[in-house]
Amino acid sequence: MAAFALSLKRELSHLKKDKGDLFLTLGMMPLLCVFIWWIFSAGQPDSLPVAVVDYDQTSISRQFIRLADAAPGIALVHGSIDHAEAIDALRKRKVYAVLVVPKGFEAEVFSGTPADLVLQVNSQYSTYSSTIERHLSGAALTAGVAIGLERLQMQGIFIDAGLAMAMPISVNATPLFNEGPDYEVFLAATLIPALFHIIAMILVVSAVGRELRDGTAGQWLQTAENSLAIALSAKVLPFFIVINLYSALFIIYFQQLAPQSYSGNILNIWLTMVLMNSAAIAMGLLIVAATRNFRMGLSLAGFYSAPAFAYSGQAFPLVAMPDAAQYWASILPLTHWLQIYNQLWMSGAPMSAVYQPLAILLAMLVVASGLGFWLLSRFAFKPESWGAR
């Protein structure tokens, strides 16, 4: 116990003296978490600019434009611009779509023939495009039903019967999880754990790699009375406590921020996040033990962990990725925790539903920490392994 206390005191003393490592341990995570939350705090894209080119200039075209402009997600930019000017604005990112009302639009509506509007979107920005398409489609449907009902009423058909005739088939889409959708829940609440995943690896690689780089690995081991288990436990403990404390604050905050989106038990969610953070720390230990090089270890940890969110399947379906990308995703702790996030926290599934990702995270923790421990004990305390930067 005395050896553990001395080792822990040695680590805390280093953090007190090294302001850079202290900031990485205590200050970096909350700062980046607040920044990520702020980026997505709006929840949904709002007032996306759309250029309108109205070649019809009739009461019906103006009525539709007013109806579309009332949609909260878009802001129509209309005036005396022609189609070429609108496309130029699209290229310059002044607008994200161009809506064209063709000549003869009103005449087609009153003649009973299908009246087509032309929507040209910048598909380089899929979120913008899908939001604009959703709002304009809703506006077109509302306008179309209103015109159809008015026509049927003129024929003496009551509104209820007219509505059934105007829309004989309808889809009653009921979103069950993340209704909205809310990008705070979809992106901010998943990017922040990805940040914890990265920093957990960087912290342990930096802490252990520093001893090898500075040639103090022997002193580090001696302080722990030549027990590598004690030396590692004391070194990792401050990082482990801090990152899991921030994880608890993250879970409590988002549960209060969007209670309608979350239905899982927050204690269970926190315990699974502790497991993910532990697996990430173990992977960091394995990386620094395998490289025994401070700079190479940090580079490899960044290469392994930084793109984890892109491969996790949260933003792009995992099943649609090539086999190699799916394999890479399978060796990232974040991939398996996000599966738990979606099932356990958002959907309210029981713990038994996520036994597979939990088992994989536990296996990562045991295998990576065991292999990293073996590599360190075998090679890291030889003087020839010290001093590499």
N, C-alpha and C positions, 0 to 999 in steps of 0.2 A: 504493500500500500504506500509505503514511503517512497519507493521508486516511482510509482505512478504520480504521486503528488509533486515530486521533484521534476519529472518530465513535463507535467502540465504547467508547472511554474516557469520552466524554461521556455515553453512555447508562448505563454502569455507575456513573458518578458520581451520576447522577440516582437510580438505584435505591438507592444507598447512603444518599442523603439522604432520600428519600421512603419511609418505612417502610410506608405503605399500598401503594404499587406493588410494593415488595419482597415484602410478604406475599402479594399477589395472584400474583406470579410464582413464588415459592418455596414458600409455606406453604399456600395455599388448596387446591391440588390434592391433596396427600397427606392433608390433614385431611378433605376431602370424600370422598375415595376410601375411607379407613378407615371413615368413617361409613356409606357405602353398603354396604360389605362387611359391617359389623357388623349392619345391618338384616336382611340375607338370609343370615347365617352359619349359621342353623339348617338350611338346605338345603331342608327340607320343612316344611309346616305340621304342628304336633304338638299333640295333646290339645285339639282343638277341641270346645267344650262342646255337647252335644246333649241336649235334654230328652226323657225317656221317659215316656209315659203308657201304663201297662199295664192295660187294662181286662179282660184275660183272667185274670191272676193264677194261671197254671198252671205245671206243671213245664216244659213245652215253651217257654212264653213266657219264663220265667226263664232257661232254658238258652240261648235265643237272645240274650237281653240280656247274659249273661255272655260269650258268644262275640263279640258286637259290641263290648263294652267292652274286650276284649283287643286290638282293633285299635289300632295305635300312633297313628294320626292323629286319633282322636276320644276324647272322655271323656264317657261317659254320665252324665247327671244325672237320677236317678230317685228316687222316693219317693212321698209321698202327694199330689203335685200333680195337678190335673185339667187338662183340655185348655185351658180359658180361662187358667189361670195359666201354662201352657207358652207359649201364644201371646203373652201379655203379656211374658214373659221374652224371647221372640224379638224383640218390638218394642223392648225396652230393651237389646238386644244383650248380654244375659247369656248367651244361647245363640244358636247359628247355625242350628239345625234342631230340629224336633220329630218324634220317632218315636212313632207310635201303634200299639199292639198291640190290635186290636179284640177285642171279646167273641166267644167261640166260635172263637178262633184254633186252639187245640189240637184241638178237635173236627173242624175242617175238615182239619187235617193228618192225623189218624188215619182220616178217612173217605175220603181219597184225592182230595178236591176241592182246587183251588188255594186256598191260604191267602194272603191279601193283607195286607201291612203297609203302613201309610200313613206316608210321609216328607214332611214339609213343610219346605222350605228357604227361607232368605232369599236370593233370587236377586240382590239388590243386590250381594252379595259373591260373585262367580262362582267365585273360587279356593276360598273356604271351601266353597261348595255342591258343587263338583265333587269336592273331597277327601272330604267327608262321604258323598256318594253312592257314590263308588268303594269306600270302606271298608265301608259298610253293604251294598252289593250283593255284595261278596266274602263278607261274613259270612252273608248270606242264601243265597248259592250253596253255601257250605260246609255250612250247616245242612241245606239241602234235599237235597243229595247224601247226607249222613250218614243222614238219615231214610229216604231212598229205598233206600239200601243195606241198612239194617237190616230194612226191610220185605221186600226181595228175599231176604235171608239166611233169614228166617223161612220163606220158600217153598222153601228148599233150594238156592238159586242162589249159586254161589261169588262171592267179592268181585270178581275180575277181570271175570267175565261180567256181574255186577251193575252194575259201574261203566260198562261199555259200554252196558248197557240204560238206566241212569239218565241218562247223557250220550251219546246216540248221535252228536251233533254237537258239536264243540268248536273253538274258535278258538285257535290257538297264536300269540299276539301276541308278537313279538320286537322290543323297542325297540332300534334300532341306534345312535342318537345321543342323548346326555344321558339315559341310562337313569335312571329314578327317578320323576319328573323331579327334578332338583336346581335349586332356585331361585337358588343361588349362580351356577350356570352360565347359567341362563336369564335372570336379571334383573341380578344384581350385575355379572357380567362383560360385560354390554351397556350398562348405565347408566353405568359408569365411562368407557368411550370417548365416550359422549354428553356426559359432563362435560368431557372433554378438548376435544371439538368446540366446546362453548360457550366455554370459557375461552380457547382459541386465538383466537377472534374478538374476545372482549372485550379481550384483551391488546393486539392490534395496533390496534384502534379507540382504546383508551385512550392508547397510546403516540404514535400519529400525531395523534390529536385533541387531545392535550395541547399539542403544538407550535402548532397552529392557535389553540387557545383562549388560550394565553398570549402569542401574538404572537411566538414564537421560531422560527417556521418558516424565516425568512430566515437566522438564525444557524445553525440546524440544517443548512441546505443549504451555507452557507459553510464550515462545519467539514469537510464532505465535498468541498471544492473545487468546489462547484456541480455535483456529480454526484449526481443523484437516486438512481441505482442503488446507489451506494456508501452514501448516507445511509440508504436503506431496508434494505439488507443488514445494515448495522451495527446498526440499530434492532431488526430482527427476530431477529437471531442469538441473543441471550440467551434469548428466549422459545422459539425453535425448539429450541435445545439442551435446555433444561429440560423442555419438554413431551414431547419424544421420549425423554429419559432416563427420565421417569416412565412413559412408555408401555412401555418395555423392562422396567422393574421390574414393572409390572402384568402383562405377558405371562408373565414368568418365574414370578411368584408363583402365578398361576392355573394355569399348567401343572403346577406342583408340588402345588397344592392339590387338583386333580381330574384326575390323569393319565389316569384311565379315560374321561374325557369328551372329551379332546382327542387328535387323532391327526395334526394338521398340523405342518409344520416351523415352529418358532417364529421363525427368522430371516426367513422369508418373510412370516409374519404381522406381524412388527415393521416390515418394509419397507412393507407395505401400510398400516399405521397411520401411518407417517411421511408417506405420500402423502395420507392423509385429513387429518392435521393440517396439512399444507402447503396443501391445498385450502381448509381452514377459515380459515387465516391469509390466504390470497388473497381469500376472500370478505369477511373483515373489512376488508382493505385497500380493496376495491371499495366497501364501504359507507361507510367514512369519507371516501374520495375523492369519492363522489357527494354526500354531505351537507355535507362540510366544516364540520361542527358537532359538537362534543364530545358534548353531551347527546343530540342527535338521533341521532348515530351509535351511541351506546351503546344507546339505546332500540330502534333498528331492528335492531341486532345481536342484542339479547335477544329481540325479537319473531320474528326469523328462526330463531335457533338453539335457544332454550329448548324449544319444543314438538317438536323434531326427533324425539325418541324415539317420541312418540305417533303420528307419521306414518310411521315407518320400516318398519312391517309386522312388527315383532318381537313386539309384544303383541297386535295385531289384524291379521288378514290384509289385506295391501295390496290384493289383488284384490277384496276385499269393500267397499273404500272407494269413495265417489263419484269421478267422473273428476277433479273439481277437487282433491280431496285427494291423488289419485295423482299429479297434475301437481306439486303442492306438494312431495310426497315426493321427486319425481325431481330437484328442484333443491337437495336437501340432501345434503352429502357423507356424512353419517352413514348414510343409507339404503343407499348403495352399499357402504360399508364393512361394514355388518352382513350384507349378502349374502355378502361375502367371508368374514366371520367364520364364518357358518354352513356354508359350503361348504368353505373351505380349512382352517380350524382344527379345527372340530368333526367334519366328515365326512371329512377327509383327502383331499379332491379335489386333483388337480394344478393348478398355476398356470394351465394352459391353459383350465381350466373357468371361471375367473373373469376372463377377458380383457375382457369387456364392462364390468363395474363398474370395473375398473382403468382402462380407456380413458376412461370417463366422469369418474372422479376426476382423471385427467391433464388432460382437456379443461377441467374446472372450474378447475384450477390455472393453466393457461396463459391461458385467456380472462379469468378474474377478475383475475389479477395484471397481465396486459397492459392491460386496460381501466382498472384502478385506477391503474396507473403513468401512463397517458396523462392521466387526469383530474387527478391530482395535479400533473403537470408543466404542465398547461395552465391550471389555475385556482387551485391551492392556495397559490401563492407570491405572489399579489397581496395587498397590504395590506388590501384590502376584504374578503378572505376570513378575516382574522384577528380574534380577539377574541370570536367567537360562542360562547356557552356553552350 
